[in-house]
Amino acid sequence: MQHKIEITGLRVFAHHGVFDFERQNGQDFYIDAAVWVDGDKAAFSDDLSHTVHYGDLAKGLVELTKQEPVDLLETLAQRLLDFCLHFGNGIVEQARVTVHKPNAPIPYEFTDVSVTVEAKRND
């Protein structure tokens, strides 16, 4: 049976964006990540090694978001999705990542800007 493990609202201060001031000043990004795994083995064994350690997943997402700045949310979202798909020694079957940029430089009142990417592993 597939189990979904989800982290929502992971806040990361980083320096992504098209404009120089975004790269210099930085801003908060929020990451939502979901991974799907075959959860039967973990559920019946009660063994963390049979599932995704969400603390380690969160740490990896934060570290990766803080690395090399990119212009586009699409690029960052894809980078994080690739990380999720290969996390946990091949245990992840599918992943979805949304990157939120609530302080995007838009001259209008808005709540959020986000990009979502999703994929299944193709092994």
Buried (B, 14 or more C-beta within 10 A) or exposed (E): EEBEBEBEEBEBEBBBBEEEEBBEEBBEBBBBBBBBBBBEEBEEEEEEEBBBBEEEBBEBBBEBBBEEBBEEBEBBBBBBBBBBBEBBEEBBBBBBBBBBBEBBEEEEEEEEBBBBBEBEBEE
